[in-house]
Every structure is written in C-alpha cells, then in structure tokens.
C-alpha cells in the first residue's frame, strides 16, 4: 500500500487484516476514483465497465459499492439505475461525493 493510501477498517467473519486490509483498501480506492471520474464526465458505469477500468472482480466491485455508502467509508451517494431493457437485469452506477458540512462563519464584531 502506498503512503497516500490510508488503511480502512473492514470487518466480517473471515476478514483477516494481515491478509485482506491492503487488498480491500486498494480495491475501494480504485473503484471510488473510477466512479468519481465517471461522474465528473456525467457517465454511468456497469460493474463490467468498472472491472474493465480497475481489473477488480465484479463481485468485489459490488461489495465495495455497498461499503462506499456506509458512514465509516465516507457515506457516498451511489445511485443505480437499469440500463437498457429493464428485463435484462443490467444496472449502472454513479457516485457523488457526500455533502460537505458547512459551518457558519462567525463574525468577529459580535
């Protein structure tokens, strides 16, 4: 894991931090970056299209998208919609950054 990557706190019944933390952190960061870049361009991506850009397995991408929605992983808004005919079961995804908390500016003359 590079210095710019911060290890994330995953869990699960078979999760072993020594074996899984760096791999899962890298996966999540790659997927997040691809989704943000696509959103910047106004694009929606399927799991297959995300796989083509990251090399990560589609099942892992789906799991990481679910994680990205959780507060401890950033509470990102990840929208999904059907692509093409609804009966095909093909979904596409788009992510937006969570709303930044705005703090009121205190006036110095009060």
N, C-alpha and C positions, 0 to 999 in steps of 0.2 A: 504494500500500500504506500502511495506517495505521501510526502509531507503535507500536501494540500488536502488530503482526504482525512476526514475525521471519522474514526470508527463509530459505528452506530450500535445501538443496543437492541439486538434481535432477541427472540426467545422462541420456545417451542419444545415439544417433548424430546426431540432428537437433536436439537441445536447444541453444537459444541463450539464455543467461542474460538478455541485454538484452531479448529478445522474450518469453520464457516464464516467467522466475522469479516475477514478481509474480502473474501469472495462475494459475500452478500452486500457489503458496503460498496464495493466496486460496481456490482450489478445495479444497485439502486442509483448510484450517481450517474452511470451511463444512461440509464433509462430516463432519469429526470432531465438530463441535459438534452437528450433527443426529443423528448416531449416539449420542453420549453422552446427549443429551436423551431420545431414544427409549429407551435402555437404562434410564435413571432411571425411566421410566414402565413399564418391563417390555415395551416394544414391539419387534417385529422389523420391519424395513423392506426392501422390494424396491428394486431400482435405480430403478424408476419412481417409487416413493414418495419416495425421496431426491431424485430430479430435481424432483419437484413442490415440494419444500421449498427447494431450492438454485438451481434453474434451470440446473444444470450438466448436460452431456450424459451419458447413461448409460454410454457407453464410457469417458469420463473418470472417472466415479464408480467404475467397476470398477477402473480402473488405480490410482486414489487409495486404494481399499480395500487393494489389494495392497501399495502403498507403506506404508500405516499399519502393516502387520505387520512391516516391516523395522526392525532396530535403530536405524538412523540417523533414522528418522521416528517413533520412540517405542516400537517393539516392542509395539504394541497387540494385544490379543487380539481378533480379529474372527471370530466364529463365523458359520457359514452353515448353513442347513437348507432343505429343499424346502418349498414352500408348496403346499397343495392336493394334487391328484393328482401322484404322482411323475413321470408321463409327460409333464407339461406343460413341464418344464424351468424352472419358475419358482423362483427362490431368494430367500431373505430373509436379512438380515444383522443382527447385533447386536454392538456393540463394548463391551469393558470396558477400563478403564484398566489399564496394566501394574502388576503388583505393585510396591509401593514397597519399596525396600530398607530393612530395619530394622537399625539399628545398636544393639548392646548399650549400655546406659547404664553407664558406668564409675562405680564407687563412689569417692567422694573419700577414704574411710578406708583404702584399700588401698595 
